[in-house]
Amino acid sequence: MKERYKYIIFFVLSGIIGLINGLFGGGGGVLCIPVLKKLLKMEDKEAHATAVLVMAIISIPTLIVYLSTLQFDLSELIFVTIGTLIGGGIGVLLLKKFSNKIINILYIVVLFLCALKCFF
């Protein structure tokens, strides 16, 4: 019985993660990682990698909507895409090399810096 409630909670939280990602065009992965670690008992690296995959999949509908309404600047899209691909590739390589402790510290630092930016 307890296992069933875990999956109901996971389903609801996943919906919230999708909603946040849809509203803000990102950020769902930030919430996805703790959910995967706490509810599904994933290891740190597995949770981070899974969150990236989940965000890529749930970004497809958003991509379709933006492409159909042409609400973007193509010249900026090209540069942002190239930079993101390079940064993402470097991030994957670093994820493999860093320990779980270092990854958690970096994750907390990035979240803290993002929160500070939102305040100022």
N, C-alpha and C positions, 0 to 999 in steps of 0.2 A: 504494500500500500504506500509506504513512504517513497519508494522508487518512482511510483506514478506521479506523485506530487512534485518530485524533483523535475520531471520532464514537463509538467504543466508550467512550473515556474520558469524553466528554461525557455519554453515556447513564448511565454509572455515577455520575458526579458529580451528575447531575440526580436520580437516585434517592435519593442521600444528602440532597440539598436538600429533596426531598419528604418524606423521613423526618423530618428536623429540623423542618420546618414542621408536620408532623402531630403530632409529639411535644410541641412547645412552643407550638403555635397561632400561630406566626410565627417570624421569624428566618431563614427560608430565603432571603429576598431579599437578606440581607446576604451570604450565600455565593454567591448566583446572580450578582450583579453582577461579581465578579472572574472567574468562570467564563465569562461572556458576553464580557467584555473580552479575556481571554487566549486562550481557545480559539476563539471565533468572531470575534475581532478587531473587536468592536463599539466604536463611539465611546462616550464616557462617557454622554452624554445618552440615546443609544439603549439602552445597557445598563440604565440606571436605569429608563427607561420600560418596557422589555421585562420587567424583573424584577417590576415592579408588576403588569403584566398576567399574568405567569406565576403570581405569588402569588395573584391574584384567582381564577384558574382552579383552582389546586390547593386553594384553600380551600373550594371548593364541596362536596367530599365531607365535609370536616370540619364544615361548616355543617349538612349533612344529618344526620350522626350526632348532633350536639348538639341539633338541633331534635327528632329522634326520641326522645331520652332526656331532654329537658327539663332539661339540666344548665346552666341559666343563669337569671339574674334579669332578667325582662322590663323592669322599670323602669330598671335600670342599663344594659341593652342599648340602650335608646332614647337615653339621654344620651351614651353612648360612641359610638354610630353617628352621631349628629348632630355631635359634636365631631370625629370622624374624617373625616367628609365635608367639613366646613369646612376642617380642617387639610390634608386631601388636595388640595382645590381650590386653596388658597393655595400648597401645595408645587408643584403642576403649573405654576402661573403663575410661580413663582420659578425653576423648572427651565428654563423657556424664556428667562428673562432673564439668568441667571447663566452665566458662562463655565465651561468644563470644569474649569479650575484651581480656581475657587471651589467648584464642586460636589464635587470630590475632597477639598478641605480640609474642607468641612462634613461629608462622609461619614466622614473619618478622625476628626474631633472627636467626632461622635456615637458612633462605635464605641468610641472611647477612654472617653467618659463612661459608656457602657453597661458596659464592662469594669470600670471603677472601681466602679460601683454593685454589680456582682456580687461584688466582693471585700469591700465594706463593708456 
